[in-house]
Amino acid sequence: MARVLSIANQKGGVGKTTSAANLASCRALAGGRCLLIDMDPQSNATSGLGLDPRLGAGKVHPLLRAPRSGKVGRDRPGIDGWVAPCRGTGLDVMAATPGLQEVERQIAALPDGHERMTRLLDEVRGEYDEIILDCPPSLGLLTVNALYASDGVIVPIQCEYFAMEGLSRILDLIARVGRGRGREVSLAGVILTMFDAAQDLCREVAGEVRRYFERTVFRTVVPRDVALAEAPSHGLSIVEYAPRSRGAHAYVELAREAFAGG
């Protein structure tokens, strides 16, 4: 049965999508069965892994389908047509489209609007080892849906001056979702991103984050690496695009930490 992890931070530009796509790719390339769900209307995880954001064009979005009860096995009416394999990596990706903004508005009117992803994933949890949800940079209903469906949350934090700004809001939301569903959503880890050991500020921020979160921070940090910025433009994960780069090494090590024992 898959563990479900959300990658979330309402602050943009912190390496959230980069982390979601590369952790999922590393897990799959290491032999795990992994599904990456792009929850961001910007569709960056979808296009950054070489898939077409128009994958579900003309189809009803899975979050708007009536949930089905019972075990459905390989019959997946909710996500079929929206999920595509990512080359030969073993990774499946559920695409996002700009239309997710309208989907968010529509599910807000449903009595179970905050639980639609939970019910959707009930259909497929048995097929994967990990399911990773790339949340939008907001605290809206799409993020709430992801958190309700998740066993844990990974929060990327950029090593910059405003790193801790607004962080309490995502932590409060995680706590509220846990209370609302009657089961805690664990903070599965904090990723320090865009780290430059040569800069005093980066070292100071990293130290502050580690003091605040203590053992929750992953040991591995993600360095500033131009290859990480280039890889999505080629539709590739960092381990496919530049396997010997510092960024690739970091995400391989992060995946080992995040999925230890998996």
Buried (B, 14 or more C-beta within 10 A) or exposed (E): EBBBBBBBBBBEEBBBBBBBBBBBBBBBBBEBBBBBBBBBBBBBBBBBBBBEBEBBEEEEBBBBBEBBEEEBEEEBBBBEBBBBEBBEBBBBBBBBBEBBEEBBEEBEEEEEBBBBBBBBBBBBBEBBBBBBBBBBBBBBBBBBBBBBBBBBBBBBBBBBEEBEEEBEEBBEBBEEBBEBBEEEBBBBBBBBBBBBEEEEEBBEBBEBBBEBBEEBBBEBBBBBBEBBEBBBEEBBBBBBBBEEBBBBBBBBBBBBEBBEEB
